Amino acid sequence: MTPVAFEDRPPDRADLARALELAPRYDKPGPRYTSYPPAPHFVDTVDGETARTLYRARTRTSPPLSLYAHLPFCESLCTYCGCNVIISRNHAIVERYLAGLEKEMTLAADALSGGRKDVVQFHLGGGTPTYFSPDELERLHGLVTARFSLLPEAEQALEADPRVTTKAHLATLARLGFRRLSMGIQDFDPQVQEAVHRVQSVDLTAALVADARALGFSSVNVDLMYGLPFQTLEKFKRTLELVLTRLSPDRVALFGYAHVPWLKSHQRKIDEATLPRAQERLALFQAGVEAFVGAGYEFVGFDHFAKPTDEMAVARRTGDLHRNFMGFHTSAGSDMVAFGITGIGDVAGTYLQNRHTLAAWERDLSEGRLPVQCGYARTEDDRVRGAIIQELTCNGRVPVALLEAAGTPWRQTWAPELARLAPAVEDGILVVGDEGLRLTPLGRLFVRNVCMAFDAHLGKAPARAKKPDAPRYSRTV
């Protein structure tokens, strides 16, 4: 068979026109694959003792650590939000949370004490990490450095809300070694902002970006969202123009709004009649592709863009890009330990998710238990399928060496999956050849659908599901 030429380019207008035709066929609920299997399939037989056993099994030759701290507090609720948050204007709750984090980090560090505790990545997510004051963030950082060894080259990053983030926050974080800042925008249009309860001016955001760069942050990233209420193509193009001319971020995440009111009850406040439909969502996303690629950014994949010199873009070109609950990253092979409610770690092939409520999390800590509520120990089949899905989402291709990991001819091993993908091949979304699998530029718009063909858990009711037939995912288009 003659290899098919691979076009490693973003989708263009011709691809969009074809995608609009295909949208009704491919628009269905599906995971975003920040993990495989996805979190709804985690089981409660994985608990704090599982975590302790895994931590104690690490040795001095184990991979380095990535640390994630979930800081769940926000002063107000954005109606599009799909994160695990606690809304409170009473900042006194931070002291209580820091006390819990200190207990959790001590329990984890003690269990990990026999193995390597070097840290290559430390990420603060939320919620709104800058809900914490500068002094409180410094205290949190001290809890980490007292128990773990942050390597000089460790990437320290955080998410920030420009509406509550001050220059004093940034100065403290820069002094502590944070160099990557990611801030939410979603959309600058006033009508859209009012509809999602997040009013944030361009001037406020631009000032924070300028302060961050002046203080030494080497990467400033922004989050945008398409598919929000009242978004139109014309208005969204204006937002894209403002982002490029006023902010010039190093990276951009262009997320599709996940409307899941059956999971996030506050999303019921959004009038579904005001939401763009599948074809309109594709047009909004394509406007983002054209704006950022036209300005010199690389389409990293899935929903991310980066300037060519950014390490994310470099990693994609070299095949070293990875993806987990913290998003795209380049720290391959590290075990991830998570702190705080709902935080998800990944140690030695097992996912570990913390308690979902503050009360349950604190109860476990008070009783000396690591506060893990559920998780999943991946099988060899899960590992291979997860690696295939990761290659598709990160690099847009799957080499034969990975497809043959099961030890048999790959077309034989994956015959059921290839049969499910036959329509995608016919539609020009995927190329199957002697070199393996490759997404076409059109296929980059339907990557979740291609990944779903390799998902052995899809369609199976999770063990913890209260309503086995309830939908669990947002739509793919």
C-alpha positions in Angstrom: 0.0 0.0 0.0 1.3 3.4 -0.9 1.5 5.7 2.2 -1.0 8.6 2.2 0.6 12.0 2.4 0.0 13.6 5.8 -1.0 17.2 5.9 -0.1 18.6 9.3 -2.0 21.8 9.0 -5.0 23.4 10.8 -8.4 22.9 9.3 -9.3 25.5 6.6 -12.5 26.9 5.3 -13.0 24.0 3.0 -12.7 21.7 6.0 -15.2 23.8 7.9 -17.7 23.6 5.0 -17.3 19.8 5.1 -17.5 19.7 8.9 -20.8 21.6 8.8 -22.2 18.9 6.5 -21.0 16.2 8.9 -21.9 17.8 12.2 -25.4 16.3 12.5 -23.9 12.8 12.1 -21.0 13.3 14.6 -22.6 15.5 17.2 -23.1 13.2 20.1 -22.2 13.0 23.8 -18.6 12.0 24.4 -15.7 12.4 26.9 -13.0 15.0 26.6 -10.4 12.4 27.5 -8.3 14.2 30.1 -8.1 10.6 31.5 -8.7 7.1 30.2 -10.9 5.7 31.4 -12.9 8.9 32.0 -13.7 9.9 35.6 -17.3 8.6 35.6 -15.8 5.1 35.6 -13.7 5.5 38.7 -14.7 3.1 41.5 -14.9 3.5 45.2 -12.8 0.4 46.0 -9.8 2.7 45.3 -9.4 4.7 48.5 -7.0 6.3 50.9 -5.3 3.0 51.8 -4.8 2.4 48.1 -3.1 5.8 47.8 -0.9 5.1 50.9 0.2 1.7 49.4 1.1 3.3 46.1 3.0 6.1 47.7 5.0 3.8 49.9 5.9 1.6 46.9 7.8 4.5 45.2 11.6 4.2 45.4 14.5 6.6 44.9 14.5 5.6 41.2 10.7 6.3 40.7 9.8 9.1 38.3 9.6 12.6 39.6 6.4 14.1 40.9 3.9 16.6 39.6 1.9 18.3 42.3 -1.6 19.8 41.9 -3.5 21.7 44.6 -7.2 22.3 44.0 -8.2 25.7 45.5 -12.0 25.6 45.0 -13.2 29.0 46.2 -14.8 31.7 44.1 -16.6 34.9 45.1 -19.3 34.4 42.5 -20.5 31.7 40.2 -20.1 31.8 36.5 -23.1 30.0 35.0 -21.0 28.2 32.4 -18.7 26.7 35.0 -18.1 23.0 35.0 -15.5 23.0 37.7 -15.8 21.9 41.3 -16.2 25.1 43.2 -17.3 26.5 46.6 -18.9 30.0 46.4 -18.2 32.2 49.4 -17.5 35.8 50.1 -16.2 35.0 53.5 -12.5 34.6 53.0 -12.1 33.2 56.6 -12.7 29.8 55.1 -9.2 29.9 53.6 -7.6 29.4 57.0 -9.7 26.3 57.5 -8.7 25.0 54.1 -5.0 25.7 54.5 -5.1 23.7 57.8 -6.6 20.8 55.9 -4.0 21.1 53.1 -1.2 21.0 55.7 -2.6 17.8 57.1 -3.0 16.2 53.7 0.5 17.2 52.5 2.0 15.8 55.7 0.2 12.5 55.3 1.2 12.2 51.7 4.8 13.2 52.3 5.2 10.7 55.1 3.9 7.9 52.9 6.2 9.1 50.0 9.2 9.5 52.3 10.9 6.2 51.1 10.9 7.3 47.5 11.9 10.2 45.3 10.1 13.5 46.1 11.6 15.7 43.4 8.9 17.9 41.8 9.0 18.9 38.2 5.6 20.5 38.0 3.5 22.4 40.5 0.1 23.7 39.5 -2.6 25.7 41.4 -6.1 25.2 40.0 -9.6 26.1 41.0 -11.9 27.6 41.6 -9.9 30.8 41.8 -6.4 30.3 43.3 -6.1 34.1 43.7 -9.1 34.0 46.0 -6.3 33.4 48.5 -4.4 36.5 49.5 -0.7 36.9 48.6 0.4 35.9 52.1 -1.9 32.8 52.1 -0.5 31.7 48.7 3.0 32.1 50.2 2.1 30.0 53.1 0.7 27.3 50.8 3.9 27.3 48.8 5.8 26.9 52.0 3.8 23.9 52.9 4.9 22.3 49.7 8.6 23.2 49.9 8.8 22.0 53.5 7.8 18.5 52.4 8.9 18.1 48.7 11.9 19.1 46.6 11.0 21.6 43.9 13.6 21.2 41.3 15.2 24.5 39.9 13.7 23.8 36.5 10.2 22.9 37.9 7.3 24.5 36.1 5.1 26.4 38.5 1.8 27.5 37.1 -1.5 28.8 38.3 -4.9 29.8 37.1 -6.1 33.4 37.8 -9.3 35.4 37.6 -8.3 39.0 36.5 -11.3 40.4 38.5 -9.7 39.4 41.8 -6.0 39.2 41.0 -3.8 42.1 42.1 -0.3 43.1 41.2 0.6 42.1 44.8 -0.6 38.6 44.0 1.6 38.4 40.9 4.7 39.9 42.7 4.5 37.3 45.4 4.0 34.4 43.0 6.8 35.6 40.8 9.1 35.7 43.8 8.1 32.2 44.7 9.1 31.0 41.2 5.8 30.9 39.3 6.4 31.6 35.7 3.2 30.4 33.9 -0.1 32.3 34.4 -3.4 31.2 32.8 -6.4 33.5 33.1 -10.0 33.1 32.1 -11.7 35.4 29.7 -14.2 33.3 27.8 -15.6 36.3 25.8 -15.3 40.1 25.9 -18.8 40.8 24.5 -20.9 42.6 27.2 -24.1 40.7 26.4 -22.3 37.3 26.6 -20.6 38.3 29.9 -23.9 39.4 31.4 -25.5 36.1 30.4 -22.8 34.0 32.1 -22.3 36.3 35.1 -18.7 37.1 34.4 -18.2 40.8 33.6 -14.6 41.5 32.9 -13.2 44.4 30.9 -10.5 44.3 28.3 -8.5 47.1 30.1 -8.5 45.1 33.4 -7.3 42.0 31.7 -4.6 43.8 29.6 -3.3 45.5 32.8 -2.9 42.1 34.5 -1.1 40.7 31.5 1.3 43.7 31.4 2.0 43.4 35.1 2.7 39.6 34.8 5.2 40.1 32.0 6.9 43.0 33.8 7.3 40.8 36.9 9.0 38.0 34.9 6.2 35.6 34.0 7.5 33.8 30.9 4.2 32.5 29.7 0.8 34.2 29.9 -2.1 32.1 28.7 -5.8 32.9 28.2 -8.9 30.7 28.1 -11.7 31.5 25.7 -14.9 29.7 25.2 -17.2 29.2 22.2 -20.8 28.0 22.3 -21.9 30.5 25.1 -25.3 32.2 25.1 -25.7 35.0 22.7 -22.4 34.4 20.9 -22.4 35.3 17.2 -19.7 34.9 14.6 -19.4 38.7 14.2 -19.1 39.4 17.9 -16.7 36.6 18.6 -14.4 37.8 15.9 -14.2 41.1 17.8 -13.2 39.2 20.9 -10.5 37.4 19.0 -9.2 40.7 17.6 -9.0 42.2 21.1 -7.2 39.1 22.5 -4.6 39.3 19.7 -4.1 43.1 19.7 -4.4 43.9 23.4 -3.0 40.8 25.1 -0.9 38.7 22.6 -0.9 35.7 24.9 1.7 33.0 24.6 -0.9 30.2 24.6 -4.7 30.1 24.0 -7.2 27.5 25.1 -10.3 27.7 23.0 -12.8 25.5 24.9 -16.2 24.5 23.7 -18.8 25.2 26.3 -20.0 22.0 27.9 -23.8 22.4 28.6 -24.5 19.6 31.1 -27.3 21.0 33.3 -28.1 17.5 34.5 -24.7 17.5 36.2 -24.3 21.2 36.9 -27.6 22.5 38.1 -26.5 26.2 37.9 -26.3 25.8 34.1 -30.1 25.6 34.1 -30.0 29.4 34.5 -28.8 29.6 30.9 -31.7 29.7 28.3 -30.9 26.9 25.9 -32.6 28.9 23.1 -29.7 31.4 23.3 -27.0 28.8 22.8 -25.3 28.4 19.3 -26.2 25.1 17.6 -23.6 22.6 16.4 -23.0 24.2 13.0 -22.7 27.7 14.6 -20.3 26.3 17.2 -18.1 24.9 14.5 -18.1 28.3 12.8 -17.1 30.0 16.0 -14.2 27.6 16.5 -13.1 27.9 12.9 -13.0 31.7 13.4 -10.6 31.1 16.3 -8.4 28.8 14.2 -8.2 31.4 11.4 -7.5 34.3 13.8 -4.7 32.6 15.8 -3.1 30.7 12.9 -3.3 33.9 10.8 -1.4 35.7 13.6 1.4 33.1 13.6 0.2 30.7 16.3 0.4 27.0 15.9 -2.7 24.9 16.2 -1.3 22.5 18.9 -4.4 20.3 18.8 -7.8 19.6 20.3 -8.5 23.2 21.5 -5.1 24.8 22.1 -2.9 27.3 20.2 0.7 28.4 21.0 3.3 30.7 19.6 5.9 28.8 17.6 8.6 29.3 20.3 6.4 28.2 23.2 7.5 24.8 24.6 4.0 23.4 23.9 4.3 24.0 20.2 7.9 22.7 20.3 6.7 19.6 22.1 4.1 18.9 19.5 6.6 19.2 16.7 8.9 16.7 18.5 6.1 14.3 19.5 6.7 15.0 23.2 3.3 16.6 24.0 1.2 15.0 26.7 -2.2 15.7 28.3 -3.7 15.1 31.7 -6.1 16.7 34.2 -3.9 19.8 34.2 -4.1 20.1 30.4 -1.4 19.8 27.8 2.1 19.5 29.3 5.6 18.3 28.6 6.5 16.5 31.8 6.3 12.9 30.6 6.6 10.0 33.0 5.9 11.9 36.2 3.5 10.6 38.9 0.9 13.2 39.9 -0.2 13.8 43.5 -3.2 16.0 44.0 -4.3 17.9 47.1 -7.6 19.5 48.1 -11.2 18.4 47.4 -11.9 16.6 44.2 -8.2 16.8 43.1 -7.2 13.9 40.9 -3.8 12.3 41.1 -2.2 9.6 38.9 0.4 7.3 40.6 1.9 4.1 39.1 -1.0 3.7 36.7 -3.8 4.4 39.2 -6.1 7.4 39.3 -6.8 8.8 42.8 -9.6 11.3 43.3 -10.2 13.1 46.6 -13.4 13.5 48.5 -15.9 15.8 46.8 -17.1 17.7 49.8 -15.2 19.8 52.3 -16.8 18.1 55.3 -15.9 14.5 54.1 -12.3 15.7 53.1 -11.8 17.2 56.6 -13.2 14.1 58.3 -10.7 11.8 56.6 -7.8 14.1 57.4 -8.9 14.4 61.1 -8.8 10.6 61.3 -5.4 10.4 59.7 -6.6 9.0 56.3 -5.6 10.2 52.9 -8.9 11.7 51.6 -9.3 9.6 48.5 -12.9 8.9 47.5 -12.5 6.9 44.4 -10.2 6.0 41.5 -9.2 3.4 39.0 -6.3 1.0 38.6 -5.6 0.8 34.9 -5.2 -2.6 33.2 -2.8 -3.2 30.4 -5.6 -2.8 27.9 -6.5 0.5 29.5 -2.9 1.6 29.2 -2.6 0.9 25.5 -6.0 2.4 24.7 -5.2 5.4 26.8 -1.9 5.9 25.0 -3.7 5.7 21.6 -6.2 8.3 22.7 -3.4 10.5 24.0 -1.5 10.3 20.7 -4.6 11.3 18.8 -5.4 14.3 21.1 -1.8 15.5 21.3 -0.2 14.6 18.1 -3.0 13.7 15.7 -1.5 10.3 14.8 -0.9 6.8 16.1 2.3 5.0 15.0 2.2 1.3 14.2 4.6 0.5 17.1 1.9 1.6 19.6 -0.9 -0.2 17.7 1.1 -3.4 17.8 1.7 -3.1 21.6 -0.7 -6.0 22.1 1.7 -8.3 20.3 -0.4 -9.3 17.3 -0.8 -7.7 13.8 -2.4 -4.4 14.5 -5.1 -4.6 11.9 -6.2 -7.9 13.5 -6.0 -6.6 17.1 -8.0 -3.4 16.3 -10.4 -4.9 13.8 -13.6 -3.9 15.7 -12.3 -0.4 16.2 -11.3 0.0 12.6 -14.7 -1.2 11.6 -16.3 1.5 13.8 -13.9 4.0 12.2 -14.7 3.1 8.6 -17.3 5.9 8.2 -14.7 8.4 9.5 -12.2 7.1 6.9 -14.9 7.4 4.2 -15.8 10.9 5.4 -12.1 12.1 5.2 -11.6 12.4 8.9 -9.0 9.7 9.4 -6.4 8.0 7.3 -5.5 4.4 7.9 -2.3 3.3 6.3 0.9 1.2 6.7 2.3 3.9 8.9 -0.6 3.8 11.3 -3.5 6.2 11.9 -3.5 9.9 11.1 -6.1 12.6 11.6 -6.7 14.8 8.6 -7.0 18.5 9.0 -10.8 18.0 8.9 -10.3 15.2 11.5 -8.8 17.6 14.0 -12.4 19.0 14.3 -13.7 15.5 15.2 -10.9 14.1 17.3 -13.2 13.2 20.2 -15.3 11.1 17.9 -12.2 9.2 16.7 -11.0 8.6 20.3 -14.4 7.2 21.2 -13.9 4.3 18.8 -11.1 3.1 21.1 -13.0 3.6 24.4 -13.8 0.1 25.8 -15.8 1.7 28.7 -18.1 3.8 26.5 -21.7 2.7 26.8 -21.1 0.8 30.0 -22.8 2.1 33.1 -20.2 3.2 35.8 -20.2 1.2 39.0 -21.0 4.3 41.0 -23.8 5.6 38.7 -27.0 6.4 40.6 -28.8 6.6 37.2 -27.1 4.2 34.8 -28.9 5.5 31.8 -28.2 9.2 32.5 -25.9 11.1 30.0 -22.5 11.9 31.5 -20.8 13.9 28.8 -21.1 17.1 26.7 -21.6 16.9 23.0 -18.6 16.5 20.7 -19.4 19.3 18.3 
